[in-house]
Amino acid sequence: MSQLSRKERLVLGLIPVGYKQAIHKRLLAELTGLDEREAREIIYHLVVEHGLPIGSSTEPGTGGYFIIDSTDDMEIATRHLKPRAAKIFKRARALEKLAQQMFNRQLKLVLEE
């Protein structure tokens, strides 16, 4: 925790445990004084760089950020990620094709892992 910035600690301190208690990004931004984009970037950093188990849900009425504390939480947190990623890759591939058609230029927008 000592490696976290002040803003990271502020955001983390407001995220509840469990998907049923999730905090909406709008409320999180309001309570922290950050804009939604900055709050989202901080959460990304907390997960990817610090390895904290923060999930998000897009479930109607209960969507938001939460600390993953169970297998149910993990399932909720990962359920929407693969379909979203697939749509992003599909869009990137479409742009690659358009770049070829419009500019006769081969672009590689999709990351290979």
QUIMOKA-V734688 format. One record per residue. N is the residue number from 0. RES is the residue in one small letter. PHI is phi in whole degrees, -180 to 180 (999 if undefined). OMEGA is omega in whole degrees, 0 to 359 (999 if undefined). D_CENTER is the distance of its C-alpha to the mean C-alpha in Angstrom with 2 decimals. Layout:
n & res & phi & omega & d_center
N & RES & PHI & OMEGA & D_CENTER
N & RES & PHI & OMEGA & D_CENTER
This chain:
n & res & phi & omega & d_center
0 & m & 999 & 182 & 20.56
1 & s & -68 & 179 & 23.06
2 & q & -81 & 181 & 20.95
3 & l & -82 & 176 & 18.28
4 & s & -74 & 179 & 18.87
5 & r & -60 & 180 & 20.05
6 & k & -65 & 178 & 16.95
7 & e & -63 & 178 & 14.79
8 & r & -64 & 180 & 17.42
9 & l & -62 & 180 & 17.48
10 & v & -64 & 181 & 13.84
11 & l & -58 & 181 & 14.06
12 & g & -65 & 181 & 17.39
13 & l & -99 & 182 & 16.21
14 & i & -87 & 182 & 13.69
15 & p & -78 & 177 & 15.98
16 & v & -86 & 175 & 16.67
17 & g & 91 & 184 & 16.22
18 & y & -67 & 180 & 14.47
19 & k & -70 & 181 & 17.67
20 & q & -108 & 187 & 17.27
21 & a & -49 & 178 & 13.66
22 & i & -104 & 182 & 13.48
23 & h & -69 & 183 & 12.48
24 & k & -59 & 179 & 10.59
25 & r & -66 & 179 & 14.04
26 & l & -68 & 178 & 15.90
27 & l & -59 & 178 & 13.80
28 & a & -64 & 180 & 14.41
29 & e & -62 & 182 & 17.99
30 & l & -70 & 181 & 18.71
31 & t & -94 & 185 & 17.56
32 & g & 80 & 178 & 19.07
33 & l & -95 & 171 & 16.05
34 & d & -83 & 185 & 14.80
35 & e & -59 & 181 & 11.53
36 & r & -64 & 180 & 10.33
37 & e & -65 & 178 & 11.54
38 & a & -61 & 179 & 10.09
39 & r & -64 & 178 & 6.46
40 & e & -66 & 178 & 7.84
41 & i & -65 & 179 & 9.60
42 & i & -63 & 177 & 7.07
43 & y & -56 & 181 & 5.70
44 & h & -64 & 179 & 9.51
45 & l & -61 & 181 & 10.40
46 & v & -78 & 189 & 8.86
47 & v & -76 & 184 & 9.96
48 & e & -89 & 184 & 13.03
49 & h & -104 & 177 & 14.22
50 & g & 69 & 180 & 13.40
51 & l & -87 & 185 & 12.64
52 & p & -83 & 179 & 11.80
53 & i & -105 & 179 & 9.09
54 & g & -111 & 173 & 7.84
55 & s & -138 & 181 & 6.88
56 & s & -133 & 176 & 9.51
57 & t & -109 & 180 & 10.71
58 & e & -62 & 179 & 14.21
59 & p & -59 & 177 & 16.73
60 & g & 85 & 181 & 18.03
61 & t & -126 & 183 & 15.92
62 & g & -69 & 177 & 12.32
63 & g & 149 & 182 & 10.13
64 & y & -99 & 180 & 8.95
65 & f & -157 & 174 & 11.45
66 & i & -82 & 180 & 12.96
67 & i & -76 & 185 & 13.63
68 & d & -130 & 183 & 17.42
69 & s & -155 & 177 & 18.73
70 & t & -66 & 176 & 18.63
71 & d & -62 & 178 & 18.02
72 & d & -59 & 181 & 14.87
73 & m & -64 & 179 & 13.71
74 & e & -63 & 178 & 14.83
75 & i & -62 & 184 & 13.04
76 & a & -67 & 184 & 9.64
77 & t & -101 & 185 & 10.33
78 & r & -56 & 186 & 12.46
79 & h & -93 & 185 & 10.42
80 & l & -70 & 182 & 8.55
81 & k & -66 & 177 & 11.99
82 & p & -62 & 178 & 13.31
83 & r & -65 & 179 & 10.54
84 & a & -63 & 180 & 11.08
85 & a & -61 & 178 & 14.76
86 & k & -66 & 178 & 14.84
87 & i & -64 & 179 & 13.42
88 & f & -64 & 179 & 16.06
89 & k & -62 & 178 & 18.64
90 & r & -64 & 179 & 18.23
91 & a & -62 & 179 & 18.53
92 & r & -64 & 178 & 21.61
93 & a & -62 & 178 & 23.09
94 & l & -68 & 176 & 22.85
95 & e & -61 & 179 & 24.51
96 & k & -65 & 178 & 27.29
97 & l & -64 & 178 & 27.72
98 & a & -61 & 178 & 28.06
99 & q & -65 & 182 & 30.79
100 & q & -69 & 187 & 32.54
101 & m & -80 & 189 & 32.35
102 & f & -123 & 184 & 32.92
103 & n & 49 & 185 & 34.32
104 & r & -132 & 178 & 31.72
105 & q & -86 & 176 & 29.72
106 & l & -113 & 176 & 26.11
107 & k & -117 & 182 & 23.70
108 & l & -92 & 183 & 20.20
109 & v & -88 & 179 & 18.75
110 & l & -76 & 176 & 18.02
111 & e & -104 & 179 & 20.15
112 & e & -117 & 999 & 19.39
